[in-house]
């Protein structure tokens, strides 16, 4: 049986999953559930093994990979389109995200991997 706090944590996790394109301000999200960010983040980490920010990055990474598979051969999908779909205000945000989460790889190198898979 879940506690009330665990229910809130599951709701926060679901909210992050439902909206990977939104750069949820995690502090605002915590406050919307009437918890401080610090407290909720600590409890989230204990329950799910990742901080809320780490989990948000994982969800964005999974969504990026899904989009790369879906649009592997669509040359009309520019880096700007991918950035918008993932909630980055500028393409540089996506480029930095890819570099940080894929061991220094560029977006174009990552995209080519997905294009090669679809051949």
For each residue, the residues with C-beta under 8 A, 3 or more apart:
1:
2: 6 7 10
3: 6 7
4: 7 8
5: 8 9 43
6: 2 3 9 10 47
7: 2 3 4 10 11
8: 4 5 11 12 33 35 40
9: 5 6 12 13 40 43 44 47 48
10: 2 6 7 13 14
11: 7 8 14 15 33
12: 8 9 15 16 29 30 33 40 44 52
13: 9 10 16 17 44 48 55
14: 10 11 17 18
15: 11 12 18 19 24 29
16: 12 13 19 20 24 29 52 55 56 59
17: 13 14 20 59
18: 14 15
19: 15 16 22 24
20: 16 17 59 60 62 63 86 87
21: 63 85 86 87
22: 19 87
23: 87 88 89
24: 15 16 19 28 29 56
25: 28 29
26: 29 30 37 41 52 53 56
27: 30 31 37
28: 24 25 31 32
29: 12 15 16 24 25 26 32 33 52
30: 12 26 27 33 35 36 37 39 40 41 52
31: 27 28 34 35 36 37
32: 28 29
33: 8 11 12 29 30 40
34: 31
35: 8 30 31 39 40
36: 30 31 39 40
37: 26 27 30 31 40 41
38: 41 42
39: 30 35 36 42 43
40: 8 9 12 30 33 35 36 37 43 44 52
41: 26 30 37 38 44 45 51 52 53
42: 38 39 45 46
43: 5 9 39 40 46 47
44: 9 12 13 40 41 47 48 50 51 52 55
45: 41 42 48 49 50 51 52
46: 42 43
47: 6 9 43 44
48: 9 13 44 45 55
49: 45
50: 44 45 54 55 58
51: 41 44 45 54 55
52: 12 16 26 29 30 40 41 44 45 55 56
53: 26 41 56 57
54: 50 51 57 58
55: 13 16 44 48 50 51 52 58 59
56: 16 24 26 52 53 59 60
57: 53 54 60 61 97 101
58: 50 54 55 61 62
59: 16 17 20 55 56 62 63
60: 20 56 57 63 64 86 87 97
61: 57 58 64 65 101
62: 20 58 59 65 66
63: 20 21 59 60 66 67 85 86
64: 60 61 67 68 82 86 94 97 98
65: 61 62 68 69 114
66: 62 63 69 70
67: 63 64 70 71 82 85 86
68: 64 65 71 72 82 110 111 114
69: 65 66 72 114 117 118
70: 66 67
71: 67 68 74 77 82
72: 68 69 111 114 115 117 118
73: 115 118
74: 71 77
75:
76: 81
77: 71 74 81 82
78: 81 82
79: 82 83 91 94 95 107
80: 83 84 91
81: 76 77 78 84 85
82: 64 67 68 71 77 78 79 85 86 94 107
83: 79 80 86 88 89 90 91 93 94
84: 80 81 87 88
85: 21 63 67 81 82
86: 20 21 60 63 64 67 82 83 94 97
87: 20 21 22 23 60 84
88: 23 83 84 91 93 94 97
89: 23 83 93
90: 83 93
91: 79 80 83 88 94 95
92: 95 96
93: 83 88 89 90 96 97
94: 64 79 82 83 86 88 91 97 98 107
95: 79 91 92 98 99 106 107
96: 92 93 99 100
97: 57 60 64 86 88 93 94 100 101
98: 64 94 95 101 102 105 106 107 110
99: 95 96 102 104 105 106
100: 96 97
101: 57 61 97 98
102: 98 99 105 110
103:
104: 99
105: 98 99 102 109 110
106: 95 98 99 109 110
107: 79 82 94 95 98 110 111
108: 111 112
109: 105 106 112 113
110: 68 98 102 105 106 107 113 114
111: 68 72 107 108 114 115
112: 108 109 115 116
113: 109 110 116 117
114: 65 68 69 72 110 111 117 118
115: 72 73 111 112 118 119
116: 112 113 119
117: 69 72 113 114
118: 69 72 73 114 115
119: 115 116
